[in-house]
Amino acid sequence: MKAKWHVSKWITLFSLLAGFSAYAEVFEKSGYRLDATVLCDGLPQVQVGTPEGICVGILAGKQDGLKMPRYAVQSKEGVIYVSEMGGWAYAKGTIYAVYRGKDSQGVEKTAIVNLFPTKKLTMPNGLVMDPEGRLYVGTPTGVVRFAPRDAKTGQFNIDATPEVVVNDFAKSIFRKDEYVSASEYNSMATKYKNKHPLLQMAVNSTFTEMYINVGAPSDDCGSGIKTIDESGKCIQSESPLASAAVWKINLSNDSQRKAIKVAPFARGLRNSMALAVHPVSGVVIQGENGIDLPSEDLPYEELNILEEGRHYGWPYCHSRGEVAPNFQGKVAPEMCAKQFALPKVFMPAHTAPLGLLYYRSELLPSLKGKLLVAWHGYQKYGQRIVAYPVDERGVPTDTQYQEIVFGWKAQEGVRPRGAPTGLAALNDGSILVIDDKNGAILRISQGKKAEVRPEDLVVGGFSEKTLKAFEPLVPFVKKNCAMCHTQFQKDTGKEILGDMRGTMLNLSSPSESSFWVKLKTRQMPPEMMRSSLGFHDQEYEQVLPQVEAFIKSLNP
C-alpha cells in the first residue's frame, strides 16, 4: 500500500466491507475458508466455536503481507498498529498501520501501511501507545518509541528513527553479543542463542509504570552461557541484570515520559509473554509459560499476581511445588512452597499463555469484568481463548474458565490450527486477536455464532502409496517427536497422518510441509532434548531419505 494514501476521516474501522469476493484469496492463504455472505459484525466469519451471541471475523491475512504478527494497539483515532516480527531473524520486522480510508480513486477500503519498509526492526513484539500518541516497541535489547503519524499533516511517518527508551538489556551477558549485527546473530550456535528473546510490555493507566518481560535465555537453566554459579543457583534469574524476570520502568508523569528508574520487579519467571496491569487497581498479572517437560499434563501453566521483590520459582520448581529435573537433590520440595511465591491459578499444561486482557466494555456483556487469556499452545489444551472471573482488583477468583474461542483445531479446507498471541480492546468494544502462525488478524464481536462442522471431518484421504511410505517413519516419530507433538501419539500411521493433515503437512505444496522443513533443517527433535531422547545426529542420515520419499508420495 502506498504511503501517499490519506485517511479521509477517522471512522470505525470495521464498517461493512464491499466486494468480499476480492478478499477471498487473502484469507485462503491464511488457511481460513470463508463465505462472503456469512459475516461477523461486518467481517467475513471464521469457522470456529464461540458461545451464543459471539462470533469471530477476519480482517487481514497473509496476502496483505502479514507473516508473523504478534501484538496490537488501537489509537484514539481508530488506527490499529500491529507488530510484525517477520520471523525469528535479525532486522526483518516492522510495524503495520491498519486503517479505513480512501485510495487515490476515492474508493473507501481497508489499507495496511508498512511503517518500516527499509529500516527493519529486530523481532518487534510488545506494543503500547502513550497518551501523546507515540508507539513503544519491545525489541530483544530494549524498548524504543516513535511517533507513527505527523502531528500536523496526519500522514504516517515512514522509516522513522526510533528513540531508545531503555536499552539496559543490550548489556546483558545473554544478549549483547547476539544482537550486534545480522552476521553475529546468524553465526551464533543455536545452543547459545537466547531461547526467549522477545520483550513484552504492559503499562498502568497513567502511563507512569511500564512492566516488561525479559525471558529466560534457556528452557530450564540447563543450557546456554553462564547458567549455574558456584553455589548452585541459576545466574539467569539471580543476577543483577536478571533475565527470567519482569522489570519495571518508572516514567515521568509528563509529555516527555522519561525513564526515571529501571529495575527488576519480580524474578523466577521463565517467559512472561502474557502480561497485563489492571486499569483501576494497578495489579500486575502474568501468565507463565512453564518448562518443557515430556508429560502431556505437566508442568501446569500459571497465572501469577506479581509483587515487587518476589521470586516465582523458575528454574527450581514447577506445578504444585515439584522440584524441576535439573535441580533434583539440590532444592528441597518444602522450599518450593515456602521460599517462592505460589501461583494464583494453575492452567492446563502446555497451553502457552501469550495474551491477557481485562475486558471492560458493554458490547459483550457475558465477558465484561473478566480476564481473557490467549492459549497459543499446539498440544491438546491449546488453540483457544478463555476467560476467568476476577474481583474488582483484577485478581482471579476461580480456577474454572469459560471458553470463548474453541474448536480451533486444524481442519483442511476450513481453518488452520489457531495460534492466538495478542489480545487488544478496540474502541468499539470488540476484541482484536492476532493469530501469528497463520499470519491473520481476527476480531471477536457481537453476532450469531458460526455453524462449525464436526472437527473430525476431513476432506479426502491418503493413497496406499503414501501410507506405505510413511510406515517406516512411525517408530521414529513416536520415539523422537511425540513428547512435543500430540499428532505422533496416535496408535497407527493412518491415525498419525490424519492429525498431521493441515498442521504439519501442506498437501497443496508438500515440499513446504513443516514436517519436512523442520527435519531437513535439523530443528526436530530440538537440540536441547536430544540427549534425553537418546537421539544422535547420525540418525538424520538414515531418516531424511525416508522422509523425502514420503513427502514426494504426497504429490498428485
Residue pairs with C-beta under 8 A, 6 or more apart in sequence:
1 111
1 112
1 113
1 114
2 104
3 113
3 155
3 156
3 158
4 104
5 101
5 102
5 103
5 104
5 111
5 113
6 101
6 102
6 154
6 155
7 77
7 79
7 99
7 100
7 101
7 154
8 101
8 102
8 108
9 101
10 77
10 78
10 79
11 78
11 100
12 78
12 100
12 427
12 428
13 59
13 74
13 78
13 79
13 80
13 98
13 99
13 100
13 110
13 426
14 41
14 42
14 43
14 57
14 59
14 100
14 428
14 430
14 443
14 445
15 42
15 100
15 108
16 39
16 42
17 23
17 42
17 43
17 109
17 110
18 108
20 34
20 36
20 44
21 36
23 36
23 44
24 34
24 36
25 63
26 60
26 61
26 62
26 63
26 64
27 34
27 44
27 58
27 61
27 63
27 440
28 34
29 61
29 62
29 63
29 439
30 58
30 61
30 62
30 63
30 66
30 416
30 435
30 438
30 439
30 440
31 410
31 415
31 416
31 438
31 440
31 502
32 46
32 47
32 58
32 61
32 414
32 415
32 416
32 438
32 440
33 47
33 413
33 414
33 415
34 44
34 45
34 46
34 58
35 44
35 45
36 44
38 44
38 45
38 450
39 45
39 57
39 447
40 46
40 55
40 56
40 57
40 443
40 445
40 447
40 450
41 55
41 57
41 430
41 443
41 445
41 446
41 447
42 57
43 57
43 58
43 59
43 443
43 445
44 57
44 58
45 55
45 56
45 57
45 58
45 447
45 450
46 56
46 57
46 58
46 415
46 442
46 450
47 411
47 414
47 415
47 450
47 451
47 452
47 453
48 56
48 405
48 406
48 407
48 408
48 415
48 418
48 450
48 452
49 403
49 405
49 406
49 407
49 408
49 449
49 450
49 452
50 56
50 404
50 405
50 406
50 444
50 449
50 450
51 366
51 402
51 403
51 404
51 449
52 449
53 364
53 366
53 446
53 447
53 448
53 449
54 364
54 366
54 367
54 404
54 444
54 445
54 446
54 447
54 449
55 444
55 445
55 446
55 447
55 448
55 449
55 450
56 405
56 433
56 442
56 443
56 444
56 445
56 450
57 442
57 443
57 445
57 447
58 440
58 441
58 442
58 443
59 98
59 110
59 432
59 441
59 442
59 443
60 66
60 98
60 110
60 112
60 440
60 441
61 438
61 439
61 440
61 441
62 438
62 439
62 440
64 112
65 84
65 96
65 112
65 114
66 82
66 84
66 96
66 439
66 440
66 441
67 84
67 85
67 86
67 87
67 439
68 84
68 85
68 86
68 87
68 436
68 437
68 439
69 82
69 83
69 84
69 85
69 96
69 421
69 422
69 434
69 435
69 436
69 439
69 440
69 441
70 82
70 83
70 84
70 85
70 124
70 125
70 127
70 198
70 421
70 422
70 434
70 436
71 82
71 83
71 125
71 126
71 127
71 200
71 355
71 421
71 422
71 424
71 434
72 80
72 81
72 82
72 83
72 127
72 422
72 424
72 432
72 434
72 441
73 80
73 81
73 127
73 128
73 129
73 135
73 424
74 80
74 81
74 424
74 425
74 426
74 427
74 432
75 81
75 129
75 133
75 148
76 133
76 427
78 99
78 100
78 427
79 97
79 98
79 99
79 148
79 149
80 97
80 98
80 99
80 424
80 426
80 432
80 441
81 95
81 96
81 97
81 98
81 127
81 129
81 135
81 148
82 95
82 96
82 98
82 127
82 434
82 441
83 93
83 95
83 124
83 125
83 126
83 127
83 137
83 422
84 93
84 94
84 95
84 96
84 124
85 92
85 93
85 123
85 124
85 125
85 198
85 436
86 92
86 93
86 94
86 120
88 123
89 123
89 185
90 122
90 179
90 181
90 182
90 185
90 186
91 120
91 121
91 122
91 182
92 120
92 122
93 116
93 120
93 121
93 122
93 123
93 124
94 114
94 115
94 116
94 117
94 120
94 121
94 124
95 115
95 116
95 121
95 124
95 127
95 135
95 137
95 148
96 112
96 113
96 114
96 115
97 112
97 113
97 115
97 148
97 156
98 110
98 111
98 112
98 113
98 441
99 110
99 111
99 113
100 108
100 109
100 110
100 111
101 108
101 109
101 111
102 108
102 109
103 109
103 111
113 156
113 158
114 158
115 148
115 156
115 157
115 158
115 159
115 160
116 158
116 159
116 160
117 158
117 159
118 159
119 159
119 160
119 161
121 137
121 139
121 162
122 139
122 140
122 141
122 179
123 139
123 140
123 197
123 198
124 137
124 138
124 139
125 137
125 138
125 139
125 198
125 199
125 200
126 136
126 137
126 138
126 143
126 198
126 199
126 200
126 201
126 212
126 213
127 135
127 136
127 137
127 138
127 201
127 422
128 135
128 136
128 201
128 202
128 203
128 210
129 135
129 136
130 136
130 145
130 203
130 207
130 257
131 207
132 255
132 257
133 147
133 148
133 149
133 151
134 145
134 146
134 147
134 148
134 257
135 145
135 146
135 147
135 148
136 143
136 144
136 145
136 165
136 201
136 210
137 143
137 144
137 145
137 146
137 162
138 198
138 199
138 200
138 201
138 212
138 213
139 199
140 169
140 175
140 178
140 179
140 194
140 197
140 198
140 199
141 167
141 169
141 170
141 175
141 176
141 179
142 164
142 165
142 166
142 167
142 168
142 169
142 170
142 199
143 164
143 165
143 166
143 167
143 199
143 201
143 210
143 212
143 249
144 162
144 163
144 164
144 165
145 162
145 163
145 165
146 157
146 160
146 161
146 162
146 163
147 157
147 160
148 156
148 157
148 160
149 155
149 156
149 157
150 156
150 157
165 249
165 257
165 259
166 249
166 259
166 262
168 241
168 262
169 175
169 199
169 214
169 241
170 176
170 179
171 241
172 241
172 243
173 225
173 226
173 239
173 241
174 194
174 217
174 224
174 225
174 226
174 236
174 243
175 194
175 197
177 184
177 188
178 184
178 185
178 188
178 192
178 193
178 194
178 197
179 185
179 197
185 193
190 527
191 223
191 224
191 527
191 528
192 224
192 225
193 224
194 215
194 217
194 224
194 243
195 215
195 216
195 217
195 218
195 219
195 224
196 215
196 216
196 217
196 243
196 270
196 271
197 215
198 213
198 215
198 273
199 212
199 213
199 214
200 212
200 213
200 272
200 273
200 274
200 275
201 210
201 211
201 212
201 213
201 275
202 210
202 211
202 212
202 275
202 276
202 277
202 284
202 356
203 209
203 210
203 211
203 277
204 277
204 279
204 282
205 277
205 279
205 280
205 282
206 253
207 251
207 257
208 250
208 251
208 252
208 253
209 248
209 249
209 250
209 251
209 277
209 282
210 248
210 249
210 251
211 246
211 247
211 248
211 249
211 265
211 275
211 277
211 284
211 306
212 246
212 247
212 249
212 275
213 246
213 269
213 271
213 272
213 273
213 275
214 242
214 243
214 244
214 245
214 246
214 247
215 243
215 244
215 270
215 271
215 272
215 273
216 236
216 237
216 243
216 244
216 269
216 270
216 271
216 314
216 315
217 224
217 225
217 236
217 243
217 244
218 224
218 227
218 236
218 315
218 528
219 270
219 291
219 292
219 528
220 291
220 292
220 315
220 324
220 325
220 326
221 227
221 228
221 234
221 236
221 237
221 314
221 315
221 326
222 315
222 326
222 528
223 528
224 236
226 235
226 236
226 239
227 234
227 235
227 236
228 234
228 235
229 235
229 238
232 330
234 244
234 314
234 315
234 316
236 242
236 243
236 244
236 315
237 243
237 244
237 245
237 267
237 268
237 311
237 314
237 315
238 267
240 264
242 264
242 267
244 267
244 268
244 269
244 270
244 314
244 315
245 264
245 265
245 266
245 267
245 268
245 269
246 264
246 265
246 266
246 269
246 272
246 275
246 284
246 286
246 306
247 262
247 263
247 264
247 265
248 261
248 262
248 263
248 264
248 265
248 308
249 259
249 261
249 262
250 259
250 260
250 261
250 262
251 257
251 258
251 259
251 260
252 258
252 260
265 284
265 306
265 308
266 284
266 286
266 304
266 306
266 307
266 308
266 309
266 310
266 311
266 312
266 341
267 310
267 311
267 312
268 311
268 312
268 313
268 314
268 315
268 316
268 340
269 286
269 288
269 304
269 312
269 314
270 288
270 289
270 290
270 291
270 314
270 315
271 288
271 289
272 286
272 287
272 288
273 287
273 289
273 353
273 354
273 355
273 421
274 286
274 287
274 288
274 289
274 353
274 354
274 355
274 356
274 373
274 374
275 284
275 285
275 286
275 287
275 356
276 284
276 285
276 356
276 357
276 358
276 371
277 283
277 284
277 285
278 284
278 285
278 358
278 393
278 394
279 358
279 360
280 392
280 393
280 394
281 392
281 393
281 394
283 305
283 393
283 394
283 395
284 305
284 306
285 303
285 304
285 305
285 306
285 344
285 356
285 371
285 394
285 395
286 302
286 303
286 304
286 306
287 301
287 302
287 303
287 304
287 347
287 353
287 354
287 356
287 373
288 301
288 302
288 303
288 304
288 312
288 314
288 343
288 353
289 301
289 352
289 353
289 354
290 299
290 300
290 301
290 302
290 318
290 319
290 349
290 350
291 299
291 314
291 315
291 318
291 324
292 484
292 526
292 528
292 529
293 299
293 318
293 325
293 349
294 483
294 532
295 349
296 349
296 350
296 379
296 380
296 486
296 489
297 348
297 349
298 318
298 319
298 322
298 349
299 318
299 319
299 322
299 349
300 318
300 319
300 320
300 343
300 346
300 347
300 348
300 349
301 346
301 347
301 348
301 349
301 350
301 351
301 352
301 353
302 312
302 343
302 344
302 345
302 346
302 347
303 343
303 344
303 345
303 347
303 353
303 371
303 373
303 388
303 396
304 312
304 341
304 343
304 344
305 344
305 395
306 312
307 341
310 340
310 341
311 339
311 340
311 341
312 340
312 341
312 343
313 336
313 340
313 341
315 324
315 326
315 327
316 323
316 324
316 327
316 331
316 335
316 336
316 340
317 323
317 324
317 327
317 331
317 335
317 336
317 340
318 324
319 346
320 346
321 333
321 336
321 337
322 333
322 336
323 331
323 332
323 333
323 336
324 331
344 395
344 396
345 388
345 396
345 399
346 399
347 353
347 373
347 375
347 401
348 381
349 379
349 381
350 377
350 379
350 381
350 382
351 375
351 376
351 377
351 379
351 381
351 382
352 375
352 376
352 377
352 382
353 373
353 374
353 375
353 376
354 374
354 375
354 376
354 420
354 421
354 422
355 372
355 373
355 374
355 376
355 420
355 421
355 422
355 423
355 434
356 371
356 372
356 373
356 374
356 423
357 371
357 372
357 423
357 424
357 425
357 431
358 370
358 371
358 372
358 390
358 394
359 367
359 368
359 369
359 370
359 371
359 372
359 387
359 425
359 431
360 368
360 369
360 425
361 368
361 425
361 429
362 368
362 429
363 428
363 429
363 430
363 445
363 446
364 429
364 430
364 431
364 444
364 445
364 446
366 402
367 387
367 404
369 389
369 390
370 387
370 388
370 389
370 390
370 402
371 387
371 388
371 389
371 390
371 394
371 396
372 385
372 386
372 387
372 404
372 423
372 431
373 385
373 386
373 387
373 388
373 401
374 385
374 420
374 421
374 422
374 423
374 433
375 381
375 382
375 383
375 384
375 385
375 386
375 420
376 382
376 419
376 420
376 421
376 436
377 383
378 417
378 419
378 485
378 486
378 503
379 484
379 485
379 486
380 486
383 406
383 408
383 409
383 417
383 418
383 419
383 420
384 403
384 404
384 405
384 406
384 408
384 418
384 420
385 403
385 404
385 405
385 406
385 420
385 423
385 433
385 444
386 401
386 402
386 403
386 404
387 401
387 402
387 404
388 396
388 398
388 401
388 402
389 396
389 397
389 398
390 396
390 397
391 397
404 444
405 418
405 420
405 433
405 444
407 452
407 455
408 415
408 417
408 418
409 417
409 418
409 455
410 416
410 417
410 501
410 502
410 503
411 453
411 455
411 457
411 458
411 502
412 458
412 459
412 460
412 501
412 502
412 507
413 459
414 453
416 437
416 438
416 502
416 503
417 437
417 502
417 503
418 435
418 438
419 435
419 436
419 437
419 438
420 433
420 434
420 435
421 434
421 435
421 436
422 432
422 433
422 434
423 431
423 432
423 433
423 434
424 431
424 432
424 434
425 431
425 432
426 432
426 443
430 443
430 444
430 445
430 446
431 443
431 444
431 445
432 441
432 442
432 443
433 441
433 442
433 443
433 444
434 440
434 441
434 442
435 441
435 442
458 498
458 501
460 507
462 470
462 494
462 497
463 553
465 553
466 497
466 550
466 553
466 554
467 493
467 494
467 497
468 553
469 546
469 549
469 550
469 552
469 553
470 493
470 496
470 497
470 550
470 553
471 493
472 546
473 493
473 543
473 546
473 547
473 550
474 492
474 493
474 496
476 539
476 543
476 546
477 485
477 488
477 496
478 488
478 489
479 533
480 524
480 525
480 533
480 535
481 488
481 524
481 525
482 488
482 489
483 529
483 533
484 525
484 526
484 529
485 504
486 499
487 496
487 499
487 500
487 503
487 504
488 496
490 496
490 498
490 499
497 505
500 515
501 507
503 514
504 513
504 514
504 515
505 513
505 515
505 554
506 512
506 513
506 514
507 554
510 516
510 551
510 552
510 554
510 555
511 551
513 551
513 554
515 547
515 551
516 547
516 548
516 551
518 524
519 540
519 543
519 544
519 547
520 544
520 547
522 537
522 540
525 533
525 535
529 535
530 536
530 537
